[in-house]
Amino acid sequence: MKPIKQIALGAIVTLSIFCAVLYSSCAKNECGAVTCLNKGTCMGGICKCIQGIEGANCEIIYRKMYANTYVGTPPDDPASDTTNMLIFVATDDTTNYSSMEVLWIDTAGLTVVKLPVELSNNSSGGSSFNIIPTTKASIAYSGSGTISTTSASMTLRETYTGGGISTKTFNSYKRQ
């Protein structure tokens, strides 16, 4: 009788181990079918996106959505019937998806200045941006603004080497 008890106990232990292995091997991999793009990472089956990117799979890159030409009246002459352009360019930086450049084109079609900008507060309705302080010739540029897929506004501060300061306001430039 003793051997039957040992055999039965051995069978029960073996079956228990087999069931435990089978159960643990069936645990769901929540990120197995999830593909996160643009350096996003999967946590609990949901993509966590880095700054400047959004979407269920981190597929929306804001700077690419905003890259375009925006047209409006010159900041020095708001009553003018001529136009200035702000051209926003998406950079190829894959370490910072919030970086862009803005070119200010005057009424004669000449580039006044090209400045680096950093997007922040991204949402489907638009983003804010700051001009990364830059010095060109004898002028130091700084400022900030907002941009969306339909319009852009910017306040640009120019600080001259001799001490003068000028502020240019680009209001509600429309996307072409």
C-alpha positions in Angstrom: 0.0 0.0 0.0 2.9 2.3 0.8 4.2 2.2 -2.8 0.7 3.2 -4.1 0.7 6.3 -1.8 4.2 7.2 -3.0 3.2 6.9 -6.6 0.0 8.9 -6.1 1.9 11.6 -4.2 4.6 11.7 -6.9 1.9 12.0 -9.6 0.1 14.8 -7.7 3.4 16.7 -7.2 4.4 16.2 -10.8 1.0 17.3 -12.1 1.1 20.4 -9.8 4.5 21.4 -11.1 3.4 20.9 -14.7 0.3 23.1 -14.1 2.3 25.8 -12.4 4.8 25.9 -15.3 2.0 25.9 -17.9 0.1 28.7 -16.0 3.1 30.9 -15.7 4.1 30.4 -19.3 0.7 31.6 -20.4 1.1 35.0 -18.7 0.2 37.7 -21.2 2.9 39.9 -22.7 1.0 43.2 -22.8 3.5 44.8 -25.1 3.9 41.9 -27.5 1.6 43.3 -30.2 2.4 47.0 -29.5 4.8 48.9 -31.7 6.0 52.2 -30.3 7.6 54.5 -32.9 10.0 57.4 -32.6 11.8 56.3 -29.4 8.5 55.6 -27.6 8.5 52.8 -25.0 5.7 50.3 -24.2 4.6 50.0 -20.6 1.6 47.9 -19.7 0.5 47.7 -23.3 0.5 51.5 -23.8 3.1 53.6 -25.6 4.8 56.3 -23.6 6.1 59.0 -26.0 9.0 61.4 -25.6 8.6 65.2 -25.7 7.5 66.5 -29.1 5.7 63.3 -30.0 2.2 62.0 -29.4 -0.3 59.4 -30.6 -1.3 55.8 -29.7 1.9 54.5 -31.2 4.0 57.8 -30.9 3.4 58.4 -34.6 2.6 62.2 -34.4 5.7 64.4 -34.7 4.6 67.9 -34.0 7.5 69.7 -35.7 6.6 67.9 -38.9 3.0 69.0 -38.6 4.0 72.6 -38.2 6.7 72.7 -40.9 5.4 75.2 -43.4 5.2 78.8 -44.5 3.1 81.3 -42.5 2.2 84.7 -44.0 1.2 88.0 -42.3 1.7 91.7 -42.2 5.2 93.1 -41.5 5.9 93.6 -37.7 7.2 97.1 -38.4 4.2 98.2 -40.4 0.9 96.5 -39.4 -1.1 98.7 -41.8 1.0 97.5 -44.8 -0.6 95.7 -47.7 2.6 93.7 -48.2 3.5 90.5 -46.4 6.3 88.9 -44.4 6.8 85.2 -44.1 7.8 82.9 -41.2 9.0 79.6 -42.5 9.2 76.9 -39.9 11.5 74.0 -40.8 11.6 70.6 -39.1 15.1 69.7 -38.2 16.5 66.2 -38.7 17.5 66.0 -35.0 16.4 62.5 -33.8 17.6 63.1 -30.2 15.3 66.1 -29.7 11.9 66.0 -31.5 11.0 69.4 -30.2 13.6 71.3 -32.2 12.8 73.4 -35.3 14.1 76.5 -37.1 12.2 79.6 -38.1 13.2 81.9 -41.0 11.9 85.4 -41.1 11.5 86.5 -44.7 10.9 90.2 -45.3 8.6 91.9 -47.9 11.5 91.9 -50.4 11.8 88.1 -50.1 15.1 88.3 -48.2 15.9 86.2 -45.2 16.3 88.6 -42.2 17.3 85.9 -39.7 17.2 82.1 -39.2 16.7 81.1 -35.6 16.5 77.8 -33.7 13.3 77.2 -31.7 12.2 74.6 -29.1 8.5 73.4 -29.0 6.7 72.9 -25.7 3.2 72.4 -24.3 2.3 70.2 -27.3 -1.3 69.4 -28.0 -3.6 68.7 -30.9 -4.5 72.4 -30.8 -1.0 73.7 -31.1 2.3 74.2 -29.3 4.2 77.0 -27.7 7.8 77.7 -28.6 10.8 79.5 -27.3 13.5 81.0 -29.5 16.9 79.6 -28.4 18.9 82.8 -27.7 21.1 83.4 -30.7 23.5 86.1 -31.7 23.9 87.1 -35.4 26.3 89.9 -36.4 25.8 92.5 -33.6 22.2 91.5 -32.7 21.2 89.0 -29.9 17.8 87.4 -30.6 15.3 85.8 -28.2 11.6 85.5 -27.9 8.6 83.1 -27.9 5.4 82.3 -29.7 2.7 79.8 -30.6 2.2 77.6 -33.6 -0.5 75.3 -34.9 -1.4 73.7 -38.2 -3.2 76.9 -39.2 -1.4 79.9 -37.7 1.7 81.1 -36.0 2.4 84.2 -33.8 5.8 85.3 -32.4 7.3 88.0 -30.3 11.0 88.6 -31.3 13.4 90.6 -29.1 16.4 92.1 -30.7 19.2 93.4 -28.4 21.9 95.4 -30.1 25.5 95.5 -29.0 25.2 99.2 -28.4 22.5 98.6 -25.9 19.3 99.2 -27.9 16.4 96.8 -27.8 13.7 96.3 -30.4 10.6 94.1 -30.1 8.9 92.7 -33.3 5.5 91.2 -33.0 4.2 88.8 -35.7 0.5 88.4 -35.0 -1.7 85.6 -36.4 0.3 84.6 -39.5 -1.7 82.2 -41.6 -0.4 79.0 -42.9 -0.2 78.8 -46.7 
